[in-house]
Amino acid sequence: MIEEVKDFQIDTKELRRYKKLTEPKIWNEIQRLSLKLKGKSIAHVNTTSHRGGGGVAEILHSLVPLMRDAGLDVHWFKLKASKSFFKATKNIHDTLQGDSRNLTEEEKNLYLEESKKIAGDFEKVQADVWIIHDPQPLLLPNFCSSMKNSILRIHIDLSKPNEDTWNFLFPHVAKYKKIIFSMKEYANNRLPTDKIVIFPPAIDPLTAKNAPLKKETARMILENLGLNPGKPIVAQISRFDVWKDPIGVVKAFYHAKKIIPDLQLVFMGLTFASDDPESLAAFNEIKRYAKGDPDIFAFYYPRNLQYDNNTLINAVQTGADVIVQKSIKEGFGLTVTEAMWKKKAVIGGNVGGIKLQIRNGYNGFLVSSEEECGARIAELIKNKKLQSEMGRRARIYVEKHFLLPRLLRDYLKIIDEVVA
C-alpha cells in the first residue's frame, strides 16, 4: 500500500550550484537552518513519483535531493491504492475547490477505510517531521501513531469548499501542527491562524525542462510533432482537466484565428499520474470539440512520442509564440512559472496562483473570458516588441520570487518550528 521512492530514482543535487541564483539573505538563512536541523529525519508523502505526473512530484524530485544536500535525512513515500480510491480523492479534490456535488457515503467510507490500511503500513516508519501533500494522504496522521509531527501541504484553494466535504475533512485537517497554503486567500477561515503558513511553490531552474534550449532544436521538435514552426503557435501545457478550461482555450484560439488565420494551437498534457482518472475524458472532449481541425494538436499518450517529457515541454514552451494557462481554478500553476522563466509572455486566467505570478500588462496578461484571451493572443502575436519586453520582465520576476532555493528556505523554517 506504500512504496518508498528509491535513491536511484532521485537525482543527486548540490546546493552550491544554486548560489548564483539565490539572494544573499535567503542563502544565509539556508546555511543557518541547515546547521541547526542537520540529521533530522523528514518524510514526504504524496501519490506519485512519475516525472511529469504533476506539480507535487515535479517539486519533490528537486526538493528532496536539495534537502538531503542541506544535511537532512529525507525520505519520500508514495501511496499505492485502488482506482476507486483515486476516483474518490479526485472528487474530494474537486469539491474542496468548490464543486457543488456532494461526496457519496460510499466514497467517504472508501476514503476512510483505505486510508486506515495505508496508515498501518507507516507504523514502522519513523521520522521527526512528516510532510503530507494534498488530499489523497490527508487522513494518514489520524490513523498512524508515528506521525505526530505532521505538516499538511495543500496546493489547492480551500477558501470556499463544498461544505459537506469540508465538514467531513475538517476534524482531520485541524489536527495538523501546520498547514501550508500557496496564498493567504486559500486558507479556510475555520482553521486556527497560528497553524497557517503561506508560501508558494517554485521551479528548479537547473532541470532539463528549465535549461536553455536552442530555438532551432525546439523548432525541429515541433515540426516532428506535426506543427509548422514557420507559422504562429499558441500553447497550453497542463494536464487535461476541466479546471484548466481546455474548451475555453479552443474557443479563445478561434477568436484569435479570425485575426491570425494561420495560427496553430497545441495542448501538451502528457499523463503519467495514476491519481487523475478523469484526464482521458477531458482529452477526448477536446478531440470531439476540435472536430479534426488540422491546426489543433493535443498530446496525451507519452508512449506515442519519441522525446522525453522534459524535452517536449521545454521545446513547446521555447518554440511557441504565446503560452496560455486559461485556468478557472489554479492552485499555483508551475507551467506558468516555467514559461515565464523562459522569457515568455504568458496569458493566464485571472484566478488563484496565476495572479500571484502575472502582473497584468507588465509581465503577462490576466484574462477572464474567451474573447479577452483570444484578443490578447492576437495582440502578442502581432506585437513582437511587446512579446519580448513582457518575457524579459517575466524572467526577472520568477528569478526573484519563484526559484527552488527560496522554497527550500521556507520548508526549513517550518520544519524548525515544528521540531522546536
C-alpha positions in Angstrom: 0.0 0.0 0.0 3.0 2.3 0.3 6.3 2.4 -1.6 9.4 4.4 -0.8 10.9 6.2 -3.8 14.4 4.7 -4.1 17.6 6.6 -4.1 18.4 5.6 -7.6 15.1 7.2 -8.8 16.0 10.5 -7.3 18.7 12.8 -8.8 21.6 14.0 -6.7 21.8 17.8 -6.4 24.3 20.2 -4.9 23.1 23.2 -3.2 26.2 25.2 -4.1 25.2 25.2 -7.7 22.2 27.4 -6.9 24.1 30.1 -5.0 24.4 32.4 -8.0 20.6 32.3 -8.4 19.9 32.9 -4.7 19.6 36.2 -2.9 22.2 36.5 -0.1 19.6 36.8 2.6 18.0 33.6 1.6 21.3 31.8 1.1 22.4 32.8 4.7 19.1 31.6 6.1 19.5 28.2 4.4 23.0 27.8 5.8 21.9 28.7 9.3 18.9 26.4 9.3 20.9 23.5 7.7 23.3 23.5 10.5 20.5 23.6 13.1 18.5 20.8 11.5 21.4 18.6 10.5 20.5 14.9 10.8 16.7 15.5 11.3 14.6 12.9 9.5 11.9 14.1 7.2 9.3 12.1 5.3 7.3 13.4 2.4 4.1 11.6 1.4 2.2 12.0 -1.9 0.7 9.8 -4.6 3.2 9.6 -7.4 6.8 10.0 -8.2 6.4 9.9 -12.0 8.3 12.7 -13.7 5.5 14.6 -15.5 3.0 13.2 -13.0 2.0 16.6 -11.7 3.4 19.6 -9.8 4.0 17.9 -6.5 6.1 15.1 -7.9 7.9 17.7 -10.0 8.8 19.7 -6.9 9.8 16.7 -4.8 12.2 15.4 -7.4 14.2 18.6 -6.8 13.4 19.4 -3.2 14.2 16.0 -1.7 17.8 15.9 -3.0 18.4 19.5 -2.2 17.1 18.9 1.4 19.5 16.0 1.6 22.4 18.0 0.5 21.5 20.6 3.2 22.1 17.8 5.7 18.7 16.4 6.5 17.8 12.7 6.4 14.9 12.8 3.8 12.7 10.0 2.6 9.9 10.1 0.1 6.9 7.7 0.1 4.0 7.4 -2.3 0.7 5.7 -1.9 -0.5 2.6 -3.7 -4.2 2.3 -3.7 -7.2 1.2 -5.8 -8.6 3.0 -8.7 -11.7 3.6 -6.7 -9.7 5.3 -4.0 -8.1 7.7 -6.5 -11.5 8.4 -8.2 -12.9 9.3 -4.7 -9.9 11.5 -3.9 -10.3 13.3 -7.3 -13.9 14.1 -6.3 -12.6 15.3 -2.9 -10.1 17.5 -4.7 -12.8 19.0 -6.9 -15.3 19.5 -4.1 -12.6 21.2 -1.9 -12.3 23.7 -4.7 -16.0 24.4 -4.6 -17.7 21.7 -6.8 -21.3 21.5 -5.7 -21.7 17.8 -6.0 -21.6 16.1 -2.6 -19.5 13.0 -1.9 -21.4 9.8 -1.6 -21.3 7.9 1.7 -19.6 5.1 -0.3 -16.8 7.5 -1.3 -16.3 8.7 2.2 -16.2 5.2 3.6 -13.8 4.0 0.9 -11.5 7.0 1.6 -11.6 6.3 5.4 -11.0 2.6 5.1 -8.2 2.6 2.6 -6.5 5.4 4.5 -6.6 3.3 7.6 -5.0 0.4 5.8 -2.3 2.6 4.2 -1.6 4.2 7.6 -0.9 0.8 9.1 2.0 0.4 6.6 3.5 3.5 8.0 3.6 2.4 11.7 7.1 1.0 11.4 8.4 4.2 9.6 9.9 6.8 11.9 10.5 10.5 11.1 11.0 13.7 13.1 8.6 15.5 10.7 6.0 14.3 8.2 5.0 16.4 5.2 1.7 15.3 3.7 0.9 16.6 0.3 -2.7 17.3 -0.7 -6.0 15.4 -0.1 -5.0 11.8 -1.1 -2.9 11.0 2.0 -4.5 13.7 4.2 -6.1 11.2 6.7 -2.9 9.2 7.4 -1.7 11.1 10.6 -5.1 10.5 12.2 -4.6 6.7 11.9 -0.8 6.4 12.4 0.7 6.9 15.8 4.2 7.6 14.4 3.0 10.7 12.5 2.9 13.1 15.5 4.8 16.0 13.9 2.8 16.4 10.7 2.6 19.3 8.3 -0.1 19.4 5.6 0.9 21.0 2.3 -2.3 21.9 0.4 -1.8 23.2 -3.1 -5.4 24.0 -3.8 -7.9 26.7 -2.8 -9.8 25.9 0.4 -11.4 29.3 0.8 -14.9 28.2 -0.4 -15.1 24.4 -0.3 -18.1 22.3 -0.7 -19.5 22.4 2.9 -20.3 18.7 3.0 -16.8 17.7 2.1 -15.2 20.3 4.4 -17.3 19.2 7.4 -16.2 15.6 6.7 -12.5 16.5 6.5 -12.2 19.4 8.9 -11.6 17.4 12.1 -8.7 15.6 10.4 -7.2 18.8 8.9 -7.4 20.6 12.3 -5.1 18.0 13.9 -2.1 19.0 11.8 0.6 21.1 13.5 1.0 23.4 10.5 -0.9 23.8 7.2 0.9 25.3 4.2 -1.0 27.2 1.5 0.3 28.9 -1.6 -1.7 32.1 -0.9 -3.3 33.5 2.2 -6.6 33.7 0.3 -6.6 29.9 0.1 -6.7 29.3 3.8 -10.2 28.5 5.2 -11.4 30.8 7.9 -12.3 27.9 10.2 -8.6 27.0 10.6 -6.6 28.4 13.5 -4.4 31.2 12.3 -1.4 30.1 14.3 -1.4 26.8 12.2 -1.4 28.5 8.8 1.8 29.1 6.9 1.9 30.8 3.5 4.5 30.3 0.8 4.1 29.5 -2.9 5.8 26.6 -4.9 8.8 27.1 -7.1 10.6 25.7 -10.0 14.1 24.2 -10.3 16.0 26.3 -12.8 18.7 23.6 -13.3 16.5 20.8 -14.5 16.4 19.7 -18.2 12.9 21.1 -18.5 14.1 24.6 -17.5 17.5 24.7 -19.0 18.1 26.8 -22.1 17.1 25.1 -25.3 18.2 26.3 -28.7 15.4 27.7 -30.8 16.5 25.6 -33.7 16.1 22.4 -31.6 12.7 23.5 -30.3 11.5 24.2 -33.9 12.8 20.8 -35.1 10.8 19.0 -32.3 7.7 21.0 -33.0 8.0 20.0 -36.7 8.4 16.4 -35.7 5.2 16.7 -33.7 3.4 17.8 -36.9 3.3 21.5 -36.3 4.6 24.1 -38.8 7.2 26.2 -36.8 7.1 28.8 -39.6 3.5 29.7 -38.6 2.5 31.3 -35.2 1.8 28.9 -32.3 -0.1 29.3 -29.1 0.3 26.5 -26.5 -1.2 25.4 -23.2 0.9 22.9 -21.2 -1.0 21.3 -18.4 -2.9 18.1 -17.5 -6.3 17.6 -19.2 -8.7 18.8 -16.6 -11.9 20.9 -16.6 -10.3 23.3 -14.2 -7.8 24.1 -16.9 -10.6 25.1 -19.2 -9.3 23.4 -22.4 -12.5 24.0 -24.3 -12.3 27.7 -23.3 -8.8 27.7 -24.8 -10.1 26.3 -28.1 -12.7 29.0 -28.2 -10.1 31.7 -27.5 -8.0 30.2 -30.2 -10.8 30.6 -32.7 -11.4 34.2 -31.7 -7.6 34.9 -32.3 -7.7 32.9 -35.6 -10.1 35.5 -37.0 -7.2 38.0 -36.8 -4.3 35.5 -37.2 -5.6 33.0 -39.9 -2.6 30.7 -39.8 -2.5 30.3 -36.0 -1.9 26.9 -34.6 -2.8 25.6 -31.1 -1.0 22.8 -29.2 -2.1 21.2 -25.9 0.7 19.3 -24.2 -0.9 17.3 -21.4 1.0 14.0 -21.2 -0.4 11.9 -18.4 1.7 9.8 -16.2 -0.2 10.1 -12.9 -2.4 7.3 -11.7 -4.5 9.5 -9.4 -6.3 11.5 -12.1 -8.8 9.2 -13.8 -10.8 12.0 -15.5 -7.9 13.3 -17.6 -8.7 11.0 -20.6 -12.3 12.1 -20.7 -11.1 15.8 -20.8 -8.7 14.9 -23.6 -11.4 13.2 -25.6 -13.7 16.2 -25.2 -11.1 18.4 -26.8 -10.8 16.0 -29.7 -14.6 16.0 -30.2 -14.9 19.7 -30.0 -12.0 20.4 -32.4 -13.6 18.0 -35.0 -10.4 17.1 -36.6 -9.2 20.7 -37.1 -5.6 20.3 -38.6 -4.4 23.4 -36.7 -5.2 22.0 -33.3 -2.8 19.5 -31.8 -3.4 17.6 -28.5 -0.9 15.2 -27.0 -1.9 12.8 -24.2 -0.1 9.5 -24.6 3.7 9.7 -23.7 4.4 6.3 -25.2 3.4 7.6 -28.7 6.2 10.3 -28.7 9.9 9.9 -29.3 11.0 12.5 -26.8 11.0 12.5 -23.0 8.6 14.7 -21.1 11.1 17.4 -20.1 12.4 17.8 -23.6 8.9 18.1 -25.1 7.7 20.7 -22.6 10.9 22.7 -22.9 10.5 22.6 -26.7 6.9 23.7 -26.7 7.5 26.5 -24.2 10.5 27.6 -26.1 9.1 27.3 -29.6 5.6 28.6 -29.1 5.0 32.3 -29.7 2.5 32.6 -26.8 1.8 30.5 -23.8 -1.7 30.3 -22.4 -2.9 28.9 -19.0 -6.6 29.7 -19.1 -7.5 28.0 -15.8 -10.7 28.7 -14.0 -9.2 27.3 -10.8 -5.5 27.1 -10.2 -3.5 26.4 -7.0 -0.4 27.9 -8.4 0.5 26.9 -12.0 4.1 25.8 -12.3 3.7 25.7 -16.1 3.2 29.5 -15.9 6.4 29.8 -13.9 8.3 27.6 -16.3 7.2 29.6 -19.3 8.0 33.0 -17.6 11.4 31.7 -16.7 11.9 31.1 -20.5 11.1 34.7 -21.2 7.7 34.0 -22.5 4.7 36.4 -22.3 2.0 34.3 -20.6 -1.8 34.8 -20.8 -3.3 33.3 -17.7 -6.8 33.0 -16.2 -7.4 35.7 -13.6 -7.5 33.2 -10.8 -5.6 31.7 -7.9 -1.8 31.4 -8.0 -1.6 32.7 -11.6 -2.5 36.1 -10.2 0.5 35.7 -7.8 2.8 35.4 -10.8 1.4 37.6 -13.6 1.2 41.3 -13.1 -1.4 42.2 -15.7 0.0 44.2 -18.6 3.5 44.2 -17.1 4.9 40.7 -17.4 1.9 39.0 -19.0 -1.8 39.2 -19.3 -4.7 38.1 -17.0 -7.9 37.3 -18.7 -11.5 36.4 -17.6 -13.2 35.4 -20.9 -12.6 33.5 -24.1 -12.9 36.7 -26.1 -10.4 38.6 -24.0 -8.0 35.7 -24.2 -8.3 35.5 -28.0 -7.7 39.2 -28.3 -4.6 39.0 -26.1 -3.2 36.1 -28.1 -3.6 38.1 -31.3 -2.1 41.2 -29.8 1.0 39.4 -28.7 1.4 37.5 -32.0 1.2 40.8 -33.9 3.4 42.8 -31.5 6.8 41.1 -31.2 8.3 44.0 -29.2 5.6 43.7 -26.5 6.0 40.0 -26.5 9.8 40.3 -25.9 9.6 43.0 -23.3 6.9 41.1 -21.3 9.0 38.0 -21.5 12.1 39.8 -20.2 10.2 41.1 -17.2 8.7 37.7 -16.6 12.1 36.1 -16.3 13.3 38.7 -13.7 10.1 38.2 -11.7 10.5 34.5 -11.5 14.2 34.8 -10.5 13.2 37.0 -7.6 10.3 35.1 -6.3 9.8 31.5 -7.6 13.1 29.6 -7.7 13.9 26.4 -5.7 16.3 27.8 -3.1 13.6 30.1 -1.7 11.3 27.1 -1.4 14.0 25.1 0.4 14.4 28.0 2.9 10.7 28.1 3.5 10.5 24.4 4.3 13.5 24.5 6.6 11.9 27.3 8.5 8.6 25.5 9.1 10.4 22.2 9.9 12.4 24.1 12.5 9.2 25.5 14.1 7.6 22.0 14.3 10.6 20.2 15.9 11.4 23.1 18.3 
